[in-house]
Amino acid sequence: MKILYVITGADIGGAQKHLLYLSDCFKKKGHEVHVVLGEDGPLQHELLKQNIDVTIIPIPRTIVLRQDFKALKKLFLFIKNGKYDIVHSHSSKAGIIARLAGFLNRIDKNIFTAHGFVFTDPTLSAKKRTMYLWLEKLFSYFSTDIITVSAFDYHQGKANGINGRKMSIIHNGIPEKAIISSPVLTQKQQRLRQRDKKVIGFVGRFASEKNLDMLLRVAARFTGQNVAFWLIGDGPLYGHYQNVITRRNLEEIVLLKGHQDNVLGWMDNMDAMIITSHKEGLPFVLLEACGRGLPVISTDVGGVKEVVDPDGKKEILVAINDDEAMYEKLHSLLVNDSYREELGRYFLKVVGRFTVEQMCRETNEIYLAHRKGLRHHVSTHQKQSN
């Protein structure tokens, strides 16, 4: 098969990591894989390391009609000349332009993966959420298949009128080699017990949907305790939060570590992880933390519950901006070694169902399906949770 992936942003977020894994997987299967990026960035360099052909066609992240039509024209011609069997788009803006370009080229498999529907973002005004919903409903017409990375988004889409017969659930996955063994986890837990200072980590983009204002408010409550927050990553709001941390005199407790290549190594030196997002699909960082046996306290967003607390019995999720609940749950983890280590072992156990290998197998089923847009695929994980 000749496969074209299209995505807007070229920073390394969840959607980009998903695309990177798929590109590598299907190239190794012997398929011809090309990627179109809407901008230059780290993703381009990672793809080139895997010997995957990359083309940049500028796609603005916001709606800019003149530039959007220009991108549509270029992508239409690129697809036409490339004679692709599959066009698979990721992220909202690329999903709009690529689906229309694929439809105009009569591509047999014109697929879109939603890494969290924009219209589910609670911080947007009702007017904007309605606009994004109608855009998705319109462009779903041009799709043969729509993949969601969580059951949450599948049900949100179906409830809001998106064609459920076109939709499939395929959870994100991490490489099996990123998952440590139980004996290694035990050794790590014993080592961390000997350390006086406890470390709560954040890994991700410094962007509005990560709701880092909540994280900093929670961190301030730990002032005077032997606790540090490590913030790993970068993004458009990095400078802003650097200033906020200084202005609030949080430099001693909140430590900005910037971009790090060996994120898993940093996770192995954390006692807990915090996720404060107000919008997610299914965060890779959650799966990576689980793969290291690292306990996570998170806001109840997207597919987080499906992975770590499907029945609600673990009580590790909090409402968005519930600072008190987040603080209490993190504090309980840090002061109780046995509870923290038990939760880490539980996380390590559940993550085995969320692997790149499984994600690729299920995506391949979509690629090989013949009844365009007329099948509802439910992932293995969803079958097991029903």
Phi, psi and omega in degrees: 000152175250115190244133174243124173257141180228133178213152184282297186275152180242012169282171184261087172251193183297315181297321181292321179295319177302311180297320180299316179295317180296317181301314180295317182299310186282335173293318179293336176282356177098007179274158177272118187241130174232152179230133171252125177252147178277355180196167174279156179166184184303328181299322179301316183291324178293321178294319180295328176299330180268010179060039177257131181293133182233135174233138178257121171239108186305124177233111180294145182288329178258172181282112176228095195307315183298315179290327179295317179294324177296317178295320179299315180298314181295318182290323177302313181292324179297316179292318180299314182288331183278342179052058184278147174277327184226133168243119186236109185257153181224147182078151193299310186290314176298327179297325178291307186290317183290322180294320178292317179296320178293319179297315180295334177269002180056045178291134182296320180238103183245094195250142175233132172254123178267115177265053186100107179297135182298326185290355176268359183288113185289346181276348178281152176293158179302324180296316180290320179298320178296319179298313181294325178296314181292327175297316180294319178296320179295310186280347172294336177298326182276353182270143168274329181214145174235122180256132171249147182269004177210154174294330178305310181290325177301311182291324176296317179296313181297318181295335182259016170095008175280140187301106181295337180287342176267346190268146178224153176249117173228108182292151171299160178213158178245158180298143179301329181290346179274357182258121182280164179275164178299317178298322178294321177298317180300317178298318180296316181296321178295321179295315183292333178298331184281350184270133181288311183280133177266146184238125173253129186248151168233134175229124179162184179281143174275084184222163188301322184292344179280348172055051183290346173300318177297316180302316182291325177295319178293317180301321181300331179290342179269004179303133180090350176263162183275064186226141175233147174251123175259122178251112185249128179136181175213190182149182187297337183255014182300311180298321179300311183287334173300317179290321180297317180299318178294315183296328181265007179057045181254011186299331183282336183255330181251113185248118178277120183257352179068194179290137177228134179286320184264068183297321182297324176297320177294319178300325182292352177247015176256152175266333180202162177236148179241135172235122184243015187302151171256356176208130176211159166269274169218103189295128175299325182297329176295313180295320179295320177297316178301320181294343176256006182067032183261118180296143182233134167249127190223156166292153183275085184229152173049226184267013182303313182300324183298332182272308194252342184207058186297332181257001177076006185280339183282338178054051181243008180246147180230162177289153178302131178066020172270082185298319184298313180295320179297315179298313183298318182289321177294317180299318179299322178296315188288328184269352183237095183301317184296316179296316181297317182288324176297318179295322177299319179294322177297315180299318180298325180291317186285334187288343181300342179272356186239077183243157175301321182300317178293318180300318180291320179299316182289325176294322178298325176299320178295316182299324186270350182294141184262335184273090186302123172069010185239023180229143175248108182267129174248127185293163177304320182297319182292322177299320183289333183272348181276000000 
